[in-house]
Amino acid sequence: MKIGFVSLGCSKNLVDTEMMIGYYKKNDYEIVSDPSEADIIVINTCGFIESAKKEAIDTILEMADYKENGNCKKLIVTGCLVERYAEELQKEFPEVDLFIPIRDYAKIFDDLKYLEREISTGENFAYLKIAEGCSNNCTYCAIPLIRGPYVSRPMDEILKEAKQLSDKGIQELIVIAQDTTKYGVDLYGEGKLPELLEKLCEYNFKWIRFLYAYPETITDELIAVVKSQPKICHYFDIPIQHISDTVLKRMGRKTTGERIRNIIAKIRKEIPDVVLRTSLIVGFPGETEEDFEELCTFVEETKFNRLGVFTYSPEDGTPAVKLKEQIDENVKQERYRILMERQQKVSKENNERIVGRELECIVEGITDDSDYYIARSYMDVPNEDGLVFIKNEKEHQEGEFVKVSVTGALEYDLIAGEA
C-alpha cells in the first residue's frame, strides 16, 4: 500500500508529520512523494490564522481530485484545523474518509514516537521539538485552544532523540517549541533551556540554534551559553509582536516596550555579531496611528536582521475577537505595506554592512543556470530567512560547508565568492 503526505504550517507540525511517516513506514506502507501514485493521502493541516485555514482547505480540495481521478482510495485529514473545526469539516468535505483531531492521535496511531520519525528535511538540518502546547495565553492566539497548555518533554528523552539525529549525520539541529525559553518550567520548576543547549553541544552537530525565545524569559544564563558555545548560532528569534505598551497589554503579553528594548541591547552588547529576528502584528484591535508609528520608528531604529509582519487575524474562541475597536482590513493591509517597506530598506542596509565579511555557509543546491550555489549562513533559518548565492567557481556538494567572502547585497539575500 502506497501512502503520501502533505504537511502544512509550521516546523512543529512538520515534526508531527514525520512521526506519522515513521509510524506508517514501520507498519510496512510504502511512502511516496507524488500524490498521483498514492493509495492513501494524509494531509496534516494548520489552523493558526485565516490564511493558513484557506491553504488547508485549498489543499484538501486539490488532494480530493486525486481520489476522484487518480489512484487514491482514502483521503485522511488531520492536524490543527481538524482539532478546531472537525464537525464543520465533516459536513463540508464528504469526500474525506477520516478526520483525525490532534487529541485522537494516540488512539488512531497507537503511539507516535519521536524516536521513530522519518526525517524529511535531508541531512542538512532537522528540527527537535522540546515541548508541546503553550500557556502564555496571548489574547490573539489559538494555540492553547488547539494544542493545550505547555508541556515540556523530559530532557533524557530529548537527548536520546538528539543523539539519534547526530548519528544520522544531521548537520544543523534546530530546537523548537511554541516558546523554547519556557522549557522545563513545568517539569523541573525552572527554565532548563541553557542546560539543554549545553548538553546538545556534546553531539556531532555543526550548528545548533533555537527558535521562538520570548523576551521576558531570555536570561543572562541563556545569553552566556549562546556566547560561549561555538556550535550555537549567534541567532535569537524573539517574537515580540509589538512595542507599544498599550497594545502589548491588550495582547496579554507579559512584557513591556522598555524590557524588550533592554533585552535587545543586552544581547547585542554581549554578542556583537548576533542576528536578531522578530515577528510583528499590525492592526490589532485598538492599535492607534500613534501605536503604529511607534512600532515603525522602533523597527527603523532597532534594525532587526530578520523581520516578519502579520496582519491581525481574529480567531474563534480567543479573547481578542471580543475586543472593541477592531481595525478595518484595508487599514491593516496598508500598515503591513508601510512596515514591510521600511524593513526592506533596513534589511538592505544591514546586508550592505556584511559586504567584505567572510562567512561559513552550508550548500543546499544550485541555481537553474548553474551560475551560483544556493547556501545559508548562521544568519539564516531554512525556509524563513535569506540565502547566500555563491559564485560557481569550484565544485561543491549539498551539505558541504564552504568559507566565502561576501561581495554583494540584495534586499534579503547575499552574493559571495570563494574566500
C-alpha positions, 0 to 999 in steps of 0.5 A: 500500500502506497501512502503520501503526505502533505504537511502544512504550517509550521516546523512543529507540525512538520515534526508531527508529520514525520512521526506519522511517516515513521509510524506508517513506514514501520507498519510496512506502507510504502511512502511516496512523494507524488500524490498521483501514485498514492493509495492513501493521502494524509494531509496534516493541516494548520489552523493558526490564522485565516490564511493558513485555514484557506491553504488547508482547505485549498489543499484538501480540495486539490488532494480530493481530485486525486481520489476522484481521478487518480489512484487514491482510495482514502483521503485522511485529514488531520492536524490543527484545523481538524482539532478546531473545526472537525464537525464543520469539516465533516459536513463540508468535505464528504469526500474525506474518509477520516478526520483525525483531531490532534487529541485522537492521535494516540488512539488512531496511531497507537503511539507516535514516537519521536524516536521513530520519525522519518526525517524529511528535511535531508541531512542538512538540518532537522528540527527537535521539538522540546515541548508541546502546547503553550500557556502564555495565553496571548489574547490573539492566539489559538494555540492553547485552544488547539494544542493545550497548555505547555508541556515540556518533554523530559530532557533524557528523552530529548537527548536520546532523540538528539543523539539519534539525529547526530548519528544520522549525520544531521548537520544543523539541529534546530530546537523548537517549541511554541516558546523554547525559553519556557522549557522545563518550567513545568517539569523541573520548576525552572527554565532548563533551556541553557542546560539543554543547549549545553548538553546538545553541544556534546553531539556531532552537530555543526550548528545548533540554534533555537527558535521562538525565545520570548523576551521576558524569559531570555536570561543572562544564563541563556545569553552566556551559553549562546556566547560561549558555545561555538556550535550555537548560532549567534541567532535569537528569534524573539517574537515580540509582536509589538512595542507599544505598551498599550497594545502589548497589554491588550495582547496579554503579553507579559512584557513591556516596550522598555524590557524588550528594548533592554533585552535587545541591547543586552544581547547585542552588547554581549554578542556583537555579531548576533542576528536578531529576528522578530515577528510583528502584528499590525492592526490589532484591535485598538492599535492607534496611528500613534501605536503604529508609528511607534512600532515603525520608528522602533523597527527603523531604529532597532534594525532587526536582521530578520523581520516578519509582519502579520496582519491581525487575524481574529480567531474563534474562541480567543479573547481578542475577537471580543475586543472593541475597536477592531481595525478595518482590513484595508487599514491593516493591509496598508500598515503591513505595506508601510512596515514591510517597506521600511524593513526592506530598506533596513534589511538592505542596509544591514546586508550592505554592512556584511559586504567584505565579511567572510562567512561559513555557509552550508550548500543546499543546491544550485541555481537553474543556470548553474551560475551560483550555489544556493547556501545559508549562513548562521544568519539564516533559518531554512525556509524563513530567512535569506540565502547566500548565492555563491559564485560557481567557481569550484565544485561543491556538494549539498551539505558541504560547508564552504568559507566565502567572502561576501561581495554583494547585497540584495534586499534579503539575500547575499552574493559571495565568492570563494574566500 
